[in-house]
């Protein structure tokens, strides 16, 4: 193993230390001024989270140098969480395909020819077996996803899922669901069954949303998040990058999430996996910088 002393020596030989000339040239340079990421991280650690973000505030953090974002993001993370801890979760699709919605990225929509066949809700035995396997593999949370617009008018299926939630909670695991839009009373029933968190992504900004989905509105999504929050269930809500959105749309999504009365406990940020047969099949992922 390389010692600290030999590491220093190797750094010298690779000229990784800045020369006096470099320091002289850069000591008066404005490139050392604090980035928005640094300023906001310091403020957050001092004063806690805020909800009064403007899009400009968020854009200036978004435009901070990437290493600053990593470093100061890690500082805030370490301030709020035990940095040695990660939670292992297992996600199971308990009802795949045949969805009536038209989300342009999704191979589970029945509107697109992607080869994904609509299936029925998995049986209790199959779900419980999968949950047991996940627990044995070290997962402490089990997430169940169903490809539905909503569960209104699916009372039998919804009651089955309530049972799955209860039984998996009884195994000592946290439980998360993503079942499409929820009505208020359904969120309350899920809470009573012991649901830990509910996932419902906003996907992108309000402005770009209609280019991606036309069968339900942005406000309907926010309404579901409100029901989940009011029922006392943790909110998991994020989006997808690479849908063809502009940087302003990424900022817009973050702005919506960051100005919610209570921030989501989880914000999943996915990168588009362009699937053949979907309208976004030829979409190339651009990182935008
Ligand atoms: S609602 Fe969910 S499952 Fe249905 S098409 Fe949209 S992303 Fe896919």
Boltz pocket constraint, residues with backbone or C-beta under 6 A from the ligand:
constraints:
  - pocket:
      binder: B
      contacts: [[A, 99], [A, 100], [A, 101], [A, 102], [A, 103], [A, 106], [A, 107], [A, 108], [A, 109], [A, 146], [A, 147], [A, 148], [A, 149], [A, 180]]
      max_distance: 6.0
